[in-house]
Amino acid sequence: MNKVRRAEIAKNTLDHGFIQDAIKDIKEHCHKNIETSSHDQKEEREDMYYLLRSVSCFEKILFKYIQEGKAALGGLKETGIKQLQR
């Protein structure tokens, strides 16, 4: 898949309300569970920490795809879906 197409898909993914809601819910769930955990729930807190890191990594990869697509199109300043379309 070329960089521009991958950027378009990544942008659509990040802009999709369902995906944004899911990411927000996961982050809130993790923070809540970390905050309300007792001192002896180390493993549970670590699980939440790693889940937060995974979500962050997912977002960073999508942003990277968008940046690569911008570079392939000559370094666009703004990445809107119309700019990414062929």
N, C-alpha and C positions, 0 to 999 in steps of 0.2 A: 504494500500500500504506500502511495507516495505521501510525502510530508504534508502537503496541502490538504489532502483528503483526510489524513489522520488528525490534523489540526481542526478541521471542520467537525469531525465526529467528537473529538475531545471537547470542543466549544459547546456543541449541542448537549453533550452529557452534563457538563458543568452548569449549563443554563437551564436544564430540565428541572422543573419544580419538584418532581418526585425525588430526584437524586439529591437535590439540595435539602429537602425535608428529611430524607433518610440520613444524610451526613449530620445534619443538625441533631436529629434524635439520637444517633449513636453517640455523639460527643456529649450531649446532655446526660444521657444514661450513664456514661462512663464517669463523668464528673460527679454526678449524684452518688453513684456507688462508691467512688473513692472518698467523698466527703462523709458519707454515713457509715463507712466501714469501721469496725473496731480494730484496736491495735493488734489483735492476733489474726487478722485476715490479710496477712501479707500477700499470699498467693493470689487472692481475689483482686487486690489492688494492682498487683503486677499484671494480671490478665487485662484489667481495664486500661492500664498504661500502654500495654502493647497493642490493644485494640485502637486506642487513640493514635498511636504512632502509625498503625496500618492505614487508618483513614487519611492521615496527613500525607503519607507516602502516595496514596492513590491520587489525592488532589495535586501533589507536586508533579507526578508523572503526566497527568492531563495538562497541567500548565506548561510543562516542558514540550509536549506535543504541539501545543498552541504556539509557543515561541519558535519552534522549528519550522512550523508552517509559515509564520510571519517572515522568518529569514528566507525561506524558499520563494516567497513572493516579493522579496526585495526590502525587507525590514519595515513593514507597515507600523505606523505609530499606534493605531487602534486596531483591535481585532474584533470586528463584528462579523457576523455570519455572512453578510452580503459581501464583505471584502474577501472572505475565504472561498467563496464559490467561484467556480471556473468561469 
